[in-house]
């Protein structure tokens, strides 16, 4: 089976959902090393997943 180009990875329980965001090495490595995002990281480049009270999940592009 071919690996999809995009994939949402998440873990969930009865009360929470945790979504994992992937970053390029230029962003991810300094973030892990320094425990904060580097200056090159831009909040506007993120995609947010919003959970409505109806329990429906949808994605809103940044």
Predicted model as a PDB file, atoms N, CA, C, CB and O in Angstrom, pLDDT in the B-factor column:
MODEL        1                                                                  
ATOM      1  N   UNK A   1       0.836  -1.177   0.000  1.00 78.00           N  
ATOM      2  CA  UNK A   1       0.000   0.000   0.000  1.00 78.00           C  
ATOM      3  C   UNK A   1       0.886   1.248   0.000  1.00 78.00           C  
ATOM      4  CB  UNK A   1      -0.954  -0.006   1.216  1.00 78.00           C  
ATOM      5  O   UNK A   1       1.864   1.324   0.744  1.00 78.00           O  
ATOM      6  N   UNK A   2       0.539   2.209  -0.828  1.00 85.00           N  
ATOM      7  CA  UNK A   2       1.330   3.435  -0.938  1.00 85.00           C  
ATOM      8  C   UNK A   2       1.060   4.372   0.241  1.00 85.00           C  
ATOM      9  CB  UNK A   2       1.023   4.151  -2.263  1.00 85.00           C  
ATOM     10  O   UNK A   2      -0.079   4.519   0.685  1.00 85.00           O  
ATOM     11  N   UNK A   3       2.125   5.001   0.738  1.00 79.00           N  
ATOM     12  CA  UNK A   3       2.021   5.952   1.847  1.00 79.00           C  
ATOM     13  C   UNK A   3       1.293   7.206   1.361  1.00 79.00           C  
ATOM     14  CB  UNK A   3       3.435   6.315   2.413  1.00 79.00           C  
ATOM     15  O   UNK A   3       1.689   7.776   0.344  1.00 79.00           O  
ATOM     16  N   UNK A   4       0.234   7.657   2.057  1.00 79.00           N  
ATOM     17  CA  UNK A   4      -0.480   8.865   1.623  1.00 79.00           C  
ATOM     18  C   UNK A   4       0.392  10.109   1.766  1.00 79.00           C  
ATOM     19  CB  UNK A   4      -1.771   9.040   2.430  1.00 79.00           C  
ATOM     20  O   UNK A   4       1.271  10.166   2.626  1.00 79.00           O  
ATOM     21  N   UNK A   5       0.142  11.090   0.927  1.00 79.00           N  
ATOM     22  CA  UNK A   5       0.889  12.352   0.968  1.00 79.00           C  
ATOM     23  C   UNK A   5       0.605  13.112   2.256  1.00 79.00           C  
ATOM     24  CB  UNK A   5       0.539  13.225  -0.247  1.00 79.00           C  
ATOM     25  O   UNK A   5       1.516  13.693   2.848  1.00 79.00           O  
ATOM     26  N   UNK A   6      -0.644  13.114   2.693  1.00 76.00           N  
ATOM     27  CA  UNK A   6      -1.038  13.788   3.938  1.00 76.00           C  
ATOM     28  C   UNK A   6      -1.805  12.809   4.808  1.00 76.00           C  
ATOM     29  CB  UNK A   6      -1.900  15.058   3.649  1.00 76.00           C  
ATOM     30  O   UNK A   6      -2.527  11.944   4.312  1.00 76.00           O  
ATOM     31  N   UNK A   7      -1.634  12.961   6.114  1.00 77.00           N  
ATOM     32  CA  UNK A   7      -2.318  12.079   7.052  1.00 77.00           C  
ATOM     33  C   UNK A   7      -2.490  12.810   8.372  1.00 77.00           C  
ATOM     34  CB  UNK A   7      -1.535  10.751   7.252  1.00 77.00           C  
ATOM     35  O   UNK A   7      -1.603  13.552   8.792  1.00 77.00           O  
ATOM     36  N   UNK A   8      -3.618  12.607   9.025  1.00 77.00           N  
ATOM     37  CA  UNK A   8      -3.833  13.153  10.360  1.00 77.00           C  
ATOM     38  C   UNK A   8      -3.517  12.044  11.355  1.00 77.00           C  
ATOM     39  CB  UNK A   8      -5.306  13.691  10.542  1.00 77.00           C  
ATOM     40  O   UNK A   8      -4.086  10.955  11.287  1.00 77.00           O  
ATOM     41  N   UNK A   9      -2.605  12.330  12.277  1.00 78.00           N  
ATOM     42  CA  UNK A   9      -2.267  11.379  13.336  1.00 78.00           C  
ATOM     43  C   UNK A   9      -2.794  11.947  14.644  1.00 78.00           C  
ATOM     44  CB  UNK A   9      -0.714  11.115  13.410  1.00 78.00           C  
ATOM     45  O   UNK A   9      -2.502  13.089  15.001  1.00 78.00           O  
ATOM     46  N   UNK A  10      -3.565  11.148  15.347  1.00 81.00           N  
ATOM     47  CA  UNK A  10      -4.166  11.620  16.586  1.00 81.00           C  
ATOM     48  C   UNK A  10      -4.396  10.453  17.535  1.00 81.00           C  
ATOM     49  CB  UNK A  10      -5.487  12.353  16.304  1.00 81.00           C  
ATOM     50  O   UNK A  10      -4.522   9.301  17.119  1.00 81.00           O  
ATOM     51  N   UNK A  11      -4.446  10.780  18.812  1.00 83.00           N  
ATOM     52  CA  UNK A  11      -4.829   9.834  19.858  1.00 83.00           C  
ATOM     53  C   UNK A  11      -6.048  10.426  20.557  1.00 83.00           C  
ATOM     54  CB  UNK A  11      -3.641   9.563  20.879  1.00 83.00           C  
ATOM     55  O   UNK A  11      -6.151  11.645  20.700  1.00 83.00           O  
ATOM     56  N   UNK A  12      -6.965   9.576  20.990  1.00 83.00           N  
ATOM     57  CA  UNK A  12      -8.164  10.122  21.624  1.00 83.00           C  
ATOM     58  C   UNK A  12      -8.627   9.243  22.775  1.00 83.00           C  
ATOM     59  CB  UNK A  12      -9.285  10.275  20.600  1.00 83.00           C  
ATOM     60  O   UNK A  12      -8.297   8.060  22.860  1.00 83.00           O  
ATOM     61  N   UNK A  13      -9.394   9.855  23.649  1.00 84.00           N  
ATOM     62  CA  UNK A  13     -10.059   9.162  24.746  1.00 84.00           C  
ATOM     63  C   UNK A  13     -11.494   9.653  24.777  1.00 84.00           C  
ATOM     64  CB  UNK A  13      -9.334   9.408  26.123  1.00 84.00           C  
ATOM     65  O   UNK A  13     -11.938  10.329  23.849  1.00 84.00           O  
ATOM     66  N   UNK A  14     -12.226   9.322  25.834  1.00 83.00           N  
ATOM     67  CA  UNK A  14     -13.602   9.797  25.968  1.00 83.00           C  
ATOM     68  C   UNK A  14     -13.693  11.322  26.048  1.00 83.00           C  
ATOM     69  CB  UNK A  14     -14.237   9.186  27.200  1.00 83.00           C  
ATOM     70  O   UNK A  14     -14.685  11.907  25.614  1.00 83.00           O  
ATOM     71  N   UNK A  15     -12.656  11.969  26.602  1.00 81.00           N  
ATOM     72  CA  UNK A  15     -12.752  13.412  26.857  1.00 81.00           C  
ATOM     73  C   UNK A  15     -11.740  14.274  26.109  1.00 81.00           C  
ATOM     74  CB  UNK A  15     -12.595  13.657  28.305  1.00 81.00           C  
ATOM     75  O   UNK A  15     -11.865  15.498  26.128  1.00 81.00           O  
ATOM     76  N   UNK A  16     -10.753  13.690  25.458  1.00 80.00           N  
ATOM     77  CA  UNK A  16      -9.725  14.499  24.795  1.00 80.00           C  
ATOM     78  C   UNK A  16      -9.360  13.931  23.427  1.00 80.00           C  
ATOM     79  CB  UNK A  16      -8.475  14.587  25.669  1.00 80.00           C  
ATOM     80  O   UNK A  16      -9.613  12.765  23.125  1.00 80.00           O  
ATOM     81  N   UNK A  17      -8.761  14.788  22.618  1.00 80.00           N  
ATOM     82  CA  UNK A  17      -8.138  14.372  21.366  1.00 80.00           C  
ATOM     83  C   UNK A  17      -6.817  15.113  21.262  1.00 80.00           C  
ATOM     84  CB  UNK A  17      -9.064  14.661  20.122  1.00 80.00           C  
ATOM     85  O   UNK A  17      -6.760  16.326  21.468  1.00 80.00           O  
ATOM     86  N   UNK A  18      -5.760  14.386  20.942  1.00 80.00           N  
ATOM     87  CA  UNK A  18      -4.432  14.966  20.771  1.00 80.00           C  
ATOM     88  C   UNK A  18      -4.017  14.755  19.325  1.00 80.00           C  
ATOM     89  CB  UNK A  18      -3.393  14.333  21.758  1.00 80.00           C  
ATOM     90  O   UNK A  18      -3.949  13.620  18.852  1.00 80.00           O  
ATOM     91  N   UNK A  19      -3.740  15.849  18.622  1.00 78.00           N  
ATOM     92  CA  UNK A  19      -3.354  15.785  17.222  1.00 78.00           C  
ATOM     93  C   UNK A  19      -1.880  16.133  17.115  1.00 78.00           C  
ATOM     94  CB  UNK A  19      -4.219  16.738  16.352  1.00 78.00           C  
ATOM     95  O   UNK A  19      -1.409  17.073  17.754  1.00 78.00           O  
ATOM     96  N   UNK A  20      -1.157  15.378  16.311  1.00 74.00           N  
ATOM     97  CA  UNK A  20       0.278  15.561  16.168  1.00 74.00           C  
ATOM     98  C   UNK A  20       0.570  16.344  14.893  1.00 74.00           C  
ATOM     99  CB  UNK A  20       1.005  14.200  16.153  1.00 74.00           C  
ATOM    100  O   UNK A  20       0.049  16.021  13.825  1.00 74.00           O  
ATOM    101  N   UNK A  21       1.396  17.363  15.010  1.00 77.00           N  
ATOM    102  CA  UNK A  21       1.753  18.229  13.886  1.00 77.00           C  
ATOM    103  C   UNK A  21       3.179  17.919  13.459  1.00 77.00           C  
ATOM    104  CB  UNK A  21       1.603  19.734  14.264  1.00 77.00           C  
ATOM    105  O   UNK A  21       4.077  17.874  14.300  1.00 77.00           O  
ATOM    106  N   UNK A  22       3.403  17.707  12.175  1.00 78.00           N  
ATOM    107  CA  UNK A  22       4.744  17.439  11.654  1.00 78.00           C  
ATOM    108  C   UNK A  22       5.383  18.743  11.171  1.00 78.00           C  
ATOM    109  CB  UNK A  22       4.689  16.400  10.500  1.00 78.00           C  
ATOM    110  O   UNK A  22       4.702  19.614  10.628  1.00 78.00           O  
ATOM    111  N   UNK A  23       6.681  18.866  11.371  1.00 84.00           N  
ATOM    112  CA  UNK A  23       7.433  20.054  10.942  1.00 84.00           C  
ATOM    113  C   UNK A  23       8.667  19.628  10.181  1.00 84.00           C  
ATOM    114  CB  UNK A  23       7.826  20.934  12.152  1.00 84.00           C  
ATOM    115  O   UNK A  23       9.159  18.511  10.347  1.00 84.00           O  
ATOM    116  N   UNK A  24       9.159  20.510   9.355  1.00 87.00           N  
ATOM    117  CA  UNK A  24      10.408  20.248   8.646  1.00 87.00           C  
ATOM    118  C   UNK A  24      11.548  20.216   9.666  1.00 87.00           C  
ATOM    119  CB  UNK A  24      10.670  21.331   7.541  1.00 87.00           C  
ATOM    120  O   UNK A  24      11.405  20.750  10.766  1.00 87.00           O  
ATOM    121  N   UNK A  25      12.681  19.594   9.314  1.00 92.00           N  
ATOM    122  CA  UNK A  25      13.820  19.560  10.238  1.00 92.00           C  
ATOM    123  C   UNK A  25      14.292  20.953  10.662  1.00 92.00           C  
ATOM    124  CB  UNK A  25      14.971  18.816   9.600  1.00 92.00           C  
ATOM    125  O   UNK A  25      14.792  21.124  11.773  1.00 92.00           O  
ATOM    126  N   UNK A  26      14.137  21.948   9.785  1.00 92.00           N  
ATOM    127  CA  UNK A  26      14.566  23.307  10.118  1.00 92.00           C  
ATOM    128  C   UNK A  26      13.737  23.904  11.255  1.00 92.00           C  
ATOM    129  CB  UNK A  26      14.473  24.202   8.887  1.00 92.00           C  
ATOM    130  O   UNK A  26      14.208  24.784  11.975  1.00 92.00           O  
ATOM    131  N   UNK A  27      12.514  23.429  11.412  1.00 90.00           N  
ATOM    132  CA  UNK A  27      11.643  23.899  12.491  1.00 90.00           C  
ATOM    133  C   UNK A  27      11.672  22.911  13.663  1.00 90.00           C  
ATOM    134  CB  UNK A  27      10.190  24.087  11.977  1.00 90.00           C  
ATOM    135  O   UNK A  27      11.854  23.310  14.813  1.00 90.00           O  
ATOM    136  N   UNK A  28      11.494  21.640  13.366  1.00 89.00           N  
ATOM    137  CA  UNK A  28      11.351  20.623  14.402  1.00 89.00           C  
ATOM    138  C   UNK A  28      12.587  20.398  15.254  1.00 89.00           C  
ATOM    139  CB  UNK A  28      10.972  19.349  13.778  1.00 89.00           C  
ATOM    140  O   UNK A  28      12.480  20.292  16.476  1.00 89.00           O  
ATOM    141  N   UNK A  29      13.753  20.324  14.638  1.00 93.00           N  
ATOM    142  CA  UNK A  29      14.970  20.049  15.419  1.00 93.00           C  
ATOM    143  C   UNK A  29      15.292  21.160  16.420  1.00 93.00           C  
ATOM    144  CB  UNK A  29      16.152  19.855  14.483  1.00 93.00           C  
ATOM    145  O   UNK A  29      15.527  20.854  17.589  1.00 93.00           O  
ATOM    146  N   UNK A  30      15.315  22.443  16.016  1.00 94.00           N  
ATOM    147  CA  UNK A  30      15.533  23.498  17.009  1.00 94.00           C  
ATOM    148  C   UNK A  30      14.428  23.554  18.065  1.00 94.00           C  
ATOM    149  CB  UNK A  30      15.638  24.840  16.315  1.00 94.00           C  
ATOM    150  O   UNK A  30      14.701  23.865  19.225  1.00 94.00           O  
ATOM    151  N   UNK A  31      13.185  23.258  17.679  1.00 91.00           N  
ATOM    152  CA  UNK A  31      12.088  23.291  18.643  1.00 91.00           C  
ATOM    153  C   UNK A  31      12.295  22.253  19.747  1.00 91.00           C  
ATOM    154  CB  UNK A  31      10.748  23.049  17.935  1.00 91.00           C  
ATOM    155  O   UNK A  31      12.077  22.543  20.923  1.00 91.00           O  
ATOM    156  N   UNK A  32      12.711  21.061  19.374  1.00 91.00           N  
ATOM    157  CA  UNK A  32      12.967  20.014  20.370  1.00 91.00           C  
ATOM    158  C   UNK A  32      14.205  20.354  21.192  1.00 91.00           C  
ATOM    159  CB  UNK A  32      13.141  18.639  19.685  1.00 91.00           C  
ATOM    160  O   UNK A  32      14.198  20.210  22.414  1.00 91.00           O  
ATOM    161  N   UNK A  33      15.249  20.797  20.539  1.00 95.00           N  
ATOM    162  CA  UNK A  33      16.504  21.109  21.234  1.00 95.00           C  
ATOM    163  C   UNK A  33      16.325  22.248  22.242  1.00 95.00           C  
ATOM    164  CB  UNK A  33      17.592  21.479  20.219  1.00 95.00           C  
ATOM    165  O   UNK A  33      16.809  22.167  23.371  1.00 95.00           O  
ATOM    166  N   UNK A  34      15.625  23.309  21.827  1.00 95.00           N  
ATOM    167  CA  UNK A  34      15.523  24.522  22.651  1.00 95.00           C  
ATOM    168  C   UNK A  34      14.229  24.611  23.456  1.00 95.00           C  
ATOM    169  CB  UNK A  34      15.639  25.737  21.775  1.00 95.00           C  
ATOM    170  O   UNK A  34      14.041  25.549  24.230  1.00 95.00           O  
ATOM    171  N   UNK A  35      13.337  23.634  23.273  1.00 93.00           N  
ATOM    172  CA  UNK A  35      12.049  23.600  23.960  1.00 93.00           C  
ATOM    173  C   UNK A  35      11.195  24.831  23.638  1.00 93.00           C  
ATOM    174  CB  UNK A  35      12.267  23.499  25.467  1.00 93.00           C  
ATOM    175  O   UNK A  35      10.423  25.301  24.474  1.00 93.00           O  
ATOM    176  N   UNK A  36      11.344  25.337  22.428  1.00 93.00           N  
ATOM    177  CA  UNK A  36      10.535  26.449  21.918  1.00 93.00           C  
ATOM    178  C   UNK A  36      10.700  26.514  20.408  1.00 93.00           C  
ATOM    179  CB  UNK A  36      10.946  27.807  22.582  1.00 93.00           C  
ATOM    180  O   UNK A  36      11.688  26.026  19.860  1.00 93.00           O  
ATOM    181  N   UNK A  37       9.725  27.121  19.743  1.00 90.00           N  
ATOM    182  CA  UNK A  37       9.811  27.234  18.294  1.00 90.00           C  
ATOM    183  C   UNK A  37      10.840  28.285  17.902  1.00 90.00           C  
ATOM    184  CB  UNK A  37       8.441  27.580  17.698  1.00 90.00           C  
ATOM    185  O   UNK A  37      10.960  29.311  18.572  1.00 90.00           O  
ATOM    186  N   UNK A  38      11.594  28.040  16.814  1.00 93.00           N  
ATOM    187  CA  UNK A  38      12.555  29.046  16.343  1.00 93.00           C  
ATOM    188  C   UNK A  38      11.837  30.195  15.639  1.00 93.00           C  
ATOM    189  CB  UNK A  38      13.587  28.404  15.391  1.00 93.00           C  
ATOM    190  O   UNK A  38      10.642  30.116  15.353  1.00 93.00           O  
ATOM    191  N   UNK A  39      12.575  31.251  15.369  1.00 92.00           N  
ATOM    192  CA  UNK A  39      12.006  32.448  14.732  1.00 92.00           C  
ATOM    193  C   UNK A  39      11.397  32.141  13.363  1.00 92.00           C  
ATOM    194  CB  UNK A  39      13.081  33.522  14.583  1.00 92.00           C  
ATOM    195  O   UNK A  39      10.480  32.841  12.932  1.00 92.00           O  
ATOM    196  N   UNK A  40      11.885  31.114  12.676  1.00 88.00           N  
ATOM    197  CA  UNK A  40      11.374  30.771  11.345  1.00 88.00           C  
ATOM    198  C   UNK A  40       9.958  30.198  11.383  1.00 88.00           C  
ATOM    199  CB  UNK A  40      12.302  29.775  10.681  1.00 88.00           C  
ATOM    200  O   UNK A  40       9.284  30.165  10.353  1.00 88.00           O  
ATOM    201  N   UNK A  41       9.497  29.749  12.548  1.00 88.00           N  
ATOM    202  CA  UNK A  41       8.154  29.179  12.688  1.00 88.00           C  
ATOM    203  C   UNK A  41       7.112  30.284  12.606  1.00 88.00           C  
ATOM    204  CB  UNK A  41       8.019  28.408  14.024  1.00 88.00           C  
ATOM    205  O   UNK A  41       7.292  31.351  13.193  1.00 88.00           O  
ATOM    206  N   UNK A  42       6.021  30.039  11.881  1.00 83.00           N  
ATOM    207  CA  UNK A  42       4.951  31.025  11.736  1.00 83.00           C  
ATOM    208  C   UNK A  42       3.624  30.413  12.156  1.00 83.00           C  
ATOM    209  CB  UNK A  42       4.870  31.543  10.283  1.00 83.00           C  
ATOM    210  O   UNK A  42       3.215  29.384  11.618  1.00 83.00           O  
ATOM    211  N   UNK A  43       2.954  31.036  13.110  1.00 77.00           N  
ATOM    212  CA  UNK A  43       1.660  30.545  13.591  1.00 77.00           C  
ATOM    213  C   UNK A  43       0.648  30.453  12.450  1.00 77.00           C  
ATOM    214  CB  UNK A  43       1.119  31.460  14.702  1.00 77.00           C  
ATOM    215  O   UNK A  43      -0.181  29.543  12.432  1.00 77.00           O  
ATOM    216  N   UNK A  44       0.706  31.367  11.518  1.00 76.00           N  
ATOM    217  CA  UNK A  44      -0.245  31.385  10.408  1.00 76.00           C  
ATOM    218  C   UNK A  44      -0.138  30.196   9.480  1.00 76.00           C  
ATOM    219  CB  UNK A  44      -0.063  32.620   9.621  1.00 76.00           C  
ATOM    220  O   UNK A  44      -1.042  29.965   8.676  1.00 76.00           O  
ATOM    221  N   UNK A  45       0.935  29.437   9.567  1.00 69.00           N  
ATOM    222  CA  UNK A  45       1.103  28.273   8.711  1.00 69.00           C  
ATOM    223  C   UNK A  45       0.478  27.005   9.254  1.00 69.00           C  
ATOM    224  CB  UNK A  45       2.537  28.039   8.478  1.00 69.00           C  
ATOM    225  O   UNK A  45       0.536  25.958   8.609  1.00 69.00           O  
ATOM    226  N   UNK A  46      -0.119  27.085  10.433  1.00 68.00           N  
ATOM    227  CA  UNK A  46      -0.708  25.897  11.054  1.00 68.00           C  
ATOM    228  C   UNK A  46      -2.143  25.701  10.597  1.00 68.00           C  
ATOM    229  CB  UNK A  46      -0.654  26.003  12.581  1.00 68.00           C  
ATOM    230  O   UNK A  46      -2.821  26.653  10.210  1.00 68.00           O  
ATOM    231  N   UNK A  47      -2.596  24.461  10.647  1.00 66.00           N  
ATOM    232  CA  UNK A  47      -3.988  24.114  10.400  1.00 66.00           C  
ATOM    233  C   UNK A  47      -4.589  23.700  11.730  1.00 66.00           C  
ATOM    234  CB  UNK A  47      -4.126  22.975   9.326  1.00 66.00           C  
ATOM    235  O   UNK A  47      -3.986  22.921  12.468  1.00 66.00           O  
ATOM    236  N   UNK A  48      -5.750  24.204  12.036  1.00 65.00           N  
ATOM    237  CA  UNK A  48      -6.398  23.916  13.310  1.00 65.00           C  
ATOM    238  C   UNK A  48      -7.525  22.928  13.119  1.00 65.00           C  
ATOM    239  CB  UNK A  48      -6.922  25.195  13.953  1.00 65.00           C  
ATOM    240  O   UNK A  48      -8.269  23.009  12.142  1.00 65.00           O  
ATOM    241  N   UNK A  49      -7.658  21.999  14.042  1.00 61.00           N  
ATOM    242  CA  UNK A  49      -8.779  21.071  14.056  1.00 61.00           C  
ATOM    243  C   UNK A  49      -9.684  21.508  15.202  1.00 61.00           C  
ATOM    244  CB  UNK A  49      -8.305  19.567  14.220  1.00 61.00           C  
ATOM    245  O   UNK A  49      -9.240  21.658  16.340  1.00 61.00           O  
ATOM    246  N   UNK A  50     -10.937  21.707  14.888  1.00 61.00           N  
ATOM    247  CA  UNK A  50     -11.878  22.254  15.860  1.00 61.00           C  
ATOM    248  C   UNK A  50     -12.950  21.213  16.162  1.00 61.00           C  
ATOM    249  CB  UNK A  50     -12.520  23.569  15.336  1.00 61.00           C  
ATOM    250  O   UNK A  50     -13.540  20.631  15.252  1.00 61.00           O  
ATOM    251  N   UNK A  51     -13.191  20.989  17.433  1.00 59.00           N  
ATOM    252  CA  UNK A  51     -14.216  20.041  17.854  1.00 59.00           C  
ATOM    253  C   UNK A  51     -15.445  20.823  18.302  1.00 59.00           C  
ATOM    254  CB  UNK A  51     -13.694  19.115  18.996  1.00 59.00           C  
ATOM    255  O   UNK A  51     -15.393  21.578  19.273  1.00 59.00           O  
ATOM    256  N   UNK A  52     -16.532  20.639  17.597  1.00 55.00           N  
ATOM    257  CA  UNK A  52     -17.786  21.287  17.938  1.00 55.00           C  
ATOM    258  C   UNK A  52     -18.477  20.509  19.059  1.00 55.00           C  
ATOM    259  CB  UNK A  52     -18.703  21.395  16.696  1.00 55.00           C  
ATOM    260  O   UNK A  52     -18.132  19.357  19.322  1.00 55.00           O  
ATOM    261  N   UNK A  53     -19.433  21.127  19.705  1.00 54.00           N  
ATOM    262  CA  UNK A  53     -20.188  20.442  20.758  1.00 54.00           C  
ATOM    263  C   UNK A  53     -20.891  19.205  20.225  1.00 54.00           C  
ATOM    264  CB  UNK A  53     -21.208  21.388  21.381  1.00 54.00           C  
ATOM    265  O   UNK A  53     -21.162  18.273  20.983  1.00 54.00           O  
ATOM    266  N   UNK A  54     -21.186  19.183  18.951  1.00 53.00           N  
ATOM    267  CA  UNK A  54     -21.862  18.028  18.352  1.00 53.00           C  
ATOM    268  C   UNK A  54     -20.915  16.844  18.160  1.00 53.00           C  
ATOM    269  CB  UNK A  54     -22.474  18.418  17.012  1.00 53.00           C  
ATOM    270  O   UNK A  54     -21.332  15.793  17.673  1.00 53.00           O  
ATOM    271  N   UNK A  55     -19.637  17.006  18.541  1.00 51.00           N  
ATOM    272  CA  UNK A  55     -18.615  15.967  18.421  1.00 51.00           C  
ATOM    273  C   UNK A  55     -18.115  15.798  16.985  1.00 51.00           C  
ATOM    274  CB  UNK A  55     -19.161  14.648  18.928  1.00 51.00           C  
ATOM    275  O   UNK A  55     -17.361  14.864  16.712  1.00 51.00           O  
ATOM    276  N   UNK A  56     -18.509  16.664  16.075  1.00 51.00           N  
ATOM    277  CA  UNK A  56     -18.043  16.591  14.698  1.00 51.00           C  
ATOM    278  C   UNK A  56     -16.682  17.252  14.588  1.00 51.00           C  
ATOM    279  CB  UNK A  56     -19.050  17.254  13.737  1.00 51.00           C  
ATOM    280  O   UNK A  56     -16.477  18.340  15.126  1.00 51.00           O  
ATOM    281  N   UNK A  57     -15.761  16.617  13.905  1.00 53.00           N  
ATOM    282  CA  UNK A  57     -14.431  17.179  13.707  1.00 53.00           C  
ATOM    283  C   UNK A  57     -14.324  17.698  12.278  1.00 53.00           C  
ATOM    284  CB  UNK A  57     -13.324  16.121  14.000  1.00 53.00           C  
ATOM    285  O   UNK A  57     -14.781  17.046  11.338  1.00 53.00           O  
ATOM    286  N   UNK A  58     -13.731  18.854  12.120  1.00 50.00           N  
ATOM    287  CA  UNK A  58     -13.452  19.357  10.788  1.00 50.00           C  
ATOM    288  C   UNK A  58     -12.153  20.148  10.829  1.00 50.00           C  
ATOM    289  CB  UNK A  58     -14.623  20.230  10.263  1.00 50.00           C  
ATOM    290  O   UNK A  58     -11.705  20.573  11.894  1.00 50.00           O  
ATOM    291  N   UNK A  59     -11.561  20.338   9.675  1.00 52.00           N  
ATOM    292  CA  UNK A  59     -10.296  21.063   9.592  1.00 52.00           C  
ATOM    293  C   UNK A  59     -10.539  22.435   9.008  1.00 52.00           C  
ATOM    294  CB  UNK A  59      -9.265  20.291   8.746  1.00 52.00           C  
ATOM    295  O   UNK A  59     -11.293  22.588   8.047  1.00 52.00           O  
ATOM    296  N   UNK A  60      -9.895  23.440   9.595  1.00 53.00           N  
ATOM    297  CA  UNK A  60      -9.966  24.801   9.091  1.00 53.00           C  
ATOM    298  C   UNK A  60      -8.556  25.201   8.691  1.00 53.00           C  
ATOM    299  CB  UNK A  60     -10.569  25.789  10.156  1.00 53.00           C  
ATOM    300  O   UNK A  60      -7.679  25.254   9.553  1.00 53.00           O  
ATOM    301  N   UNK A  61      -8.297  25.489   7.399  1.00 53.00           N  
ATOM    302  CA  UNK A  61      -6.947  25.898   6.997  1.00 53.00           C  
ATOM    303  C   UNK A  61      -6.551  27.216   7.633  1.00 53.00           C  
ATOM    304  CB  UNK A  61      -6.854  26.010   5.483  1.00 53.00           C  
ATOM    305  O   UNK A  61      -7.397  28.055   7.942  1.00 53.00           O  
ATOM    306  N   UNK A  62      -5.266  27.383   7.822  1.00 49.00           N  
ATOM    307  CA  UNK A  62      -4.738  28.613   8.422  1.00 49.00           C  
ATOM    308  C   UNK A  62      -4.929  29.785   7.494  1.00 49.00           C  
ATOM    309  CB  UNK A  62      -3.260  28.460   8.765  1.00 49.00           C  
ATOM    310  O   UNK A  62      -4.546  30.906   7.828  1.00 49.00           O  
TER     311      UNK A  62                                                      
ENDMDL                                                                          
END                                                                             
